[in-house]
Amino acid sequence: MKVILNRELKTCPTFSNLKTLSLGEWCMGADFGPLISFLQHSPNLEKLFLELKLVHIFISVEFA
């Protein structure tokens, strides 16, 4: 799926009427590829909303 998405985003059209873009964490890969592609193809973008989930990690350490 990731390979197909990255390939399609490279050839996607320009979103010249897009003013607001809301994306979830799926576009936040290690290289931010999908996010960068959307930004490059949206020349008139005024607002960008990123919905990211926070993961809380609790580590308990006991010293004897």
C-alpha positions as CSV (number, residue, x, y, z in Angstrom):
1,M,0.0,0.0,0.0
2,K,2.8,2.4,0.9
3,V,4.6,1.9,-2.4
4,I,1.4,2.5,-4.4
5,L,0.6,5.7,-2.4
6,N,4.1,7.1,-2.9
7,R,4.0,6.3,-6.6
8,E,0.6,7.9,-7.1
9,L,1.4,11.0,-5.1
10,K,4.4,11.7,-7.4
11,T,2.0,11.9,-10.4
12,C,-1.0,13.6,-8.7
13,P,-2.4,16.8,-10.1
14,T,-2.1,20.2,-8.6
15,F,-4.8,21.1,-6.1
16,S,-5.0,24.7,-7.1
17,N,-8.4,25.3,-5.3
18,L,-7.4,23.6,-2.1
19,K,-7.3,26.1,0.8
20,T,-7.5,23.8,3.9
21,L,-6.0,20.4,4.3
22,S,-6.6,18.0,7.2
23,L,-4.4,14.9,7.4
24,G,-4.0,12.2,10.0
25,E,-0.8,10.4,11.1
26,W,-0.8,8.1,8.1
27,C,1.0,10.8,6.1
28,M,3.7,11.2,8.7
29,G,6.1,8.4,7.6
30,A,9.7,8.4,8.4
31,D,10.5,10.6,5.4
32,F,7.2,12.7,5.5
33,G,6.8,11.7,1.8
34,P,3.0,11.9,1.5
35,L,2.8,15.2,3.5
36,I,5.5,16.8,1.4
37,S,3.8,15.7,-1.8
38,F,0.5,17.2,-0.7
39,L,2.2,20.5,0.2
40,Q,4.1,20.6,-3.1
41,H,0.9,20.1,-5.1
42,S,-1.2,22.6,-3.1
43,P,0.1,26.1,-4.1
44,N,-2.8,28.1,-2.5
45,L,-3.0,26.2,0.8
46,E,-3.8,28.5,3.7
47,K,-4.4,26.1,6.6
48,L,-2.9,22.8,7.4
49,F,-4.3,20.6,10.2
50,L,-2.4,17.5,11.3
51,E,-4.1,15.0,13.6
52,L,-1.5,13.1,15.5
53,K,-2.0,10.5,18.2
54,L,0.1,10.7,21.3
55,V,1.5,7.5,22.6
56,H,2.3,7.5,26.3
57,I,5.0,5.1,27.4
58,F,5.4,4.5,31.1
59,I,8.6,2.8,32.2
60,S,8.9,1.6,35.8
61,V,12.3,1.1,37.2
62,E,13.0,-0.4,40.6
63,F,16.3,-0.1,42.3
64,A,17.2,-2.8,44.8
